[in-house]
Amino acid sequence: MKNSTRTRFALLMIAVLASPLMAFTLRGGDSFEIYVGKTLVLQQFLHVDKATKTVDLSTAATTDEIQVTFNHCGQTGTNRKLAVKDNQQVLKEWKFADIKHGQSPAMTIPVKEIAALQKVLKGKNVSLFYSSDLLKEGRVLATISSHSVQARAK
């Protein structure tokens, strides 16, 4: 009986002492990665860093692609969309099929399509915007710099 009481007391003390530490543990959160070609240019964990970063496409070839993966607390959303916006105006939107088990969650956009939008805007920066059923209000992922994209093939 004494050992049982001591064991219960010890477990209770461990729980009491550990609970304040668990309160400060960061769990879940949204994160995303942006690749240009095969190069990772931006990785952000939104529970740590909420600032909008800039992606510079000036060294990208028009044949490159931008790949974006977005993770909602360990889940991939459905009805996923990427858009390029000028302030709140949607300039172009891409819709992506829901992924099945084992498929890559990457969403791919040709760099040449963004370069064409930037050419029309004459040097103005645009925003890359993500939304899905899990993030209906959407999120600006990055500002895309207005540097001209190289018209070179790889």
Contacts in CASP RR format, 6 or more apart in sequence:
PFRMAT RR
TARGET T0000
AUTHOR 0000-0000-0000
METHOD contacts of the structure
MODEL  1
MKNSTRTRFALLMIAVLASPLMAFTLRGGDSFEIYVGKTLVLQQFLHVDK
ATKTVDLSTAATTDEIQVTFNHCGQTGTNRKLAVKDNQQVLKEWKFADIK
HGQSPAMTIPVKEIAALQKVLKGKNVSLFYSSDLLKEGRVLATISSHSVQ
ARAK
26 47 0 8 1.000
26 48 0 8 1.000
28 47 0 8 1.000
28 73 0 8 1.000
28 74 0 8 1.000
29 45 0 8 1.000
29 46 0 8 1.000
29 47 0 8 1.000
29 72 0 8 1.000
29 73 0 8 1.000
30 45 0 8 1.000
30 46 0 8 1.000
30 47 0 8 1.000
30 70 0 8 1.000
30 71 0 8 1.000
30 72 0 8 1.000
30 73 0 8 1.000
30 135 0 8 1.000
30 139 0 8 1.000
31 43 0 8 1.000
31 44 0 8 1.000
31 45 0 8 1.000
31 46 0 8 1.000
31 70 0 8 1.000
31 71 0 8 1.000
32 42 0 8 1.000
32 43 0 8 1.000
32 44 0 8 1.000
32 46 0 8 1.000
32 68 0 8 1.000
32 69 0 8 1.000
32 70 0 8 1.000
32 71 0 8 1.000
32 130 0 8 1.000
32 141 0 8 1.000
33 40 0 8 1.000
33 42 0 8 1.000
33 43 0 8 1.000
33 44 0 8 1.000
33 67 0 8 1.000
33 68 0 8 1.000
33 69 0 8 1.000
34 40 0 8 1.000
34 41 0 8 1.000
34 42 0 8 1.000
34 43 0 8 1.000
34 55 0 8 1.000
34 66 0 8 1.000
34 67 0 8 1.000
34 68 0 8 1.000
34 128 0 8 1.000
34 141 0 8 1.000
34 142 0 8 1.000
35 41 0 8 1.000
35 66 0 8 1.000
35 67 0 8 1.000
35 68 0 8 1.000
35 106 0 8 1.000
36 55 0 8 1.000
36 57 0 8 1.000
36 60 0 8 1.000
36 64 0 8 1.000
36 65 0 8 1.000
36 66 0 8 1.000
36 111 0 8 1.000
37 60 0 8 1.000
37 64 0 8 1.000
37 65 0 8 1.000
37 66 0 8 1.000
37 67 0 8 1.000
41 55 0 8 1.000
41 56 0 8 1.000
42 53 0 8 1.000
42 55 0 8 1.000
42 141 0 8 1.000
42 142 0 8 1.000
44 53 0 8 1.000
44 141 0 8 1.000
46 139 0 8 1.000
52 127 0 8 1.000
52 140 0 8 1.000
52 141 0 8 1.000
52 142 0 8 1.000
52 143 0 8 1.000
53 142 0 8 1.000
53 143 0 8 1.000
54 125 0 8 1.000
54 142 0 8 1.000
54 143 0 8 1.000
54 144 0 8 1.000
54 145 0 8 1.000
55 66 0 8 1.000
55 128 0 8 1.000
55 142 0 8 1.000
55 143 0 8 1.000
55 144 0 8 1.000
55 145 0 8 1.000
56 145 0 8 1.000
56 147 0 8 1.000
57 111 0 8 1.000
57 114 0 8 1.000
57 115 0 8 1.000
57 144 0 8 1.000
57 145 0 8 1.000
57 147 0 8 1.000
57 149 0 8 1.000
58 145 0 8 1.000
58 147 0 8 1.000
58 148 0 8 1.000
58 149 0 8 1.000
58 150 0 8 1.000
59 150 0 8 1.000
60 111 0 8 1.000
60 149 0 8 1.000
60 150 0 8 1.000
61 111 0 8 1.000
61 149 0 8 1.000
61 150 0 8 1.000
61 151 0 8 1.000
61 152 0 8 1.000
61 153 0 8 1.000
61 154 0 8 1.000
62 111 0 8 1.000
62 112 0 8 1.000
62 115 0 8 1.000
62 149 0 8 1.000
62 150 0 8 1.000
62 151 0 8 1.000
62 152 0 8 1.000
62 153 0 8 1.000
63 111 0 8 1.000
63 112 0 8 1.000
63 153 0 8 1.000
63 154 0 8 1.000
64 110 0 8 1.000
64 111 0 8 1.000
64 154 0 8 1.000
65 108 0 8 1.000
65 109 0 8 1.000
65 110 0 8 1.000
65 111 0 8 1.000
66 108 0 8 1.000
66 109 0 8 1.000
66 110 0 8 1.000
66 111 0 8 1.000
66 114 0 8 1.000
66 128 0 8 1.000
67 106 0 8 1.000
67 107 0 8 1.000
67 108 0 8 1.000
68 82 0 8 1.000
68 106 0 8 1.000
68 107 0 8 1.000
68 108 0 8 1.000
68 109 0 8 1.000
68 128 0 8 1.000
68 130 0 8 1.000
68 141 0 8 1.000
69 104 0 8 1.000
69 105 0 8 1.000
69 106 0 8 1.000
69 107 0 8 1.000
70 76 0 8 1.000
70 77 0 8 1.000
70 80 0 8 1.000
70 105 0 8 1.000
70 107 0 8 1.000
70 130 0 8 1.000
70 132 0 8 1.000
70 135 0 8 1.000
70 141 0 8 1.000
71 105 0 8 1.000
72 132 0 8 1.000
72 134 0 8 1.000
72 135 0 8 1.000
75 134 0 8 1.000
76 99 0 8 1.000
76 105 0 8 1.000
77 98 0 8 1.000
77 132 0 8 1.000
77 133 0 8 1.000
77 134 0 8 1.000
77 135 0 8 1.000
78 98 0 8 1.000
78 132 0 8 1.000
78 133 0 8 1.000
78 134 0 8 1.000
79 95 0 8 1.000
79 98 0 8 1.000
79 132 0 8 1.000
79 133 0 8 1.000
80 95 0 8 1.000
80 96 0 8 1.000
80 98 0 8 1.000
80 107 0 8 1.000
80 130 0 8 1.000
80 131 0 8 1.000
80 132 0 8 1.000
81 93 0 8 1.000
81 94 0 8 1.000
81 95 0 8 1.000
81 96 0 8 1.000
81 130 0 8 1.000
81 131 0 8 1.000
81 132 0 8 1.000
82 93 0 8 1.000
82 94 0 8 1.000
82 96 0 8 1.000
82 107 0 8 1.000
82 109 0 8 1.000
82 128 0 8 1.000
82 129 0 8 1.000
82 130 0 8 1.000
83 90 0 8 1.000
83 91 0 8 1.000
83 92 0 8 1.000
83 93 0 8 1.000
83 94 0 8 1.000
83 128 0 8 1.000
83 129 0 8 1.000
83 130 0 8 1.000
83 131 0 8 1.000
84 90 0 8 1.000
84 91 0 8 1.000
84 92 0 8 1.000
84 93 0 8 1.000
84 114 0 8 1.000
84 117 0 8 1.000
84 126 0 8 1.000
84 127 0 8 1.000
84 128 0 8 1.000
84 129 0 8 1.000
84 144 0 8 1.000
85 91 0 8 1.000
85 126 0 8 1.000
85 127 0 8 1.000
85 129 0 8 1.000
85 140 0 8 1.000
86 121 0 8 1.000
86 124 0 8 1.000
86 126 0 8 1.000
86 127 0 8 1.000
90 129 0 8 1.000
91 117 0 8 1.000
91 121 0 8 1.000
91 126 0 8 1.000
92 113 0 8 1.000
92 117 0 8 1.000
94 107 0 8 1.000
94 109 0 8 1.000
96 107 0 8 1.000
99 105 0 8 1.000
111 149 0 8 1.000
112 149 0 8 1.000
114 126 0 8 1.000
114 144 0 8 1.000
114 149 0 8 1.000
115 148 0 8 1.000
115 149 0 8 1.000
117 126 0 8 1.000
118 124 0 8 1.000
118 126 0 8 1.000
118 144 0 8 1.000
118 146 0 8 1.000
118 148 0 8 1.000
118 149 0 8 1.000
119 148 0 8 1.000
121 146 0 8 1.000
123 146 0 8 1.000
124 146 0 8 1.000
125 143 0 8 1.000
125 144 0 8 1.000
125 145 0 8 1.000
125 146 0 8 1.000
126 143 0 8 1.000
126 144 0 8 1.000
126 146 0 8 1.000
127 140 0 8 1.000
127 141 0 8 1.000
127 142 0 8 1.000
127 143 0 8 1.000
127 144 0 8 1.000
128 140 0 8 1.000
128 141 0 8 1.000
128 142 0 8 1.000
128 143 0 8 1.000
128 144 0 8 1.000
129 138 0 8 1.000
129 139 0 8 1.000
129 140 0 8 1.000
129 141 0 8 1.000
130 138 0 8 1.000
130 139 0 8 1.000
130 141 0 8 1.000
131 137 0 8 1.000
131 138 0 8 1.000
131 139 0 8 1.000
132 138 0 8 1.000
END
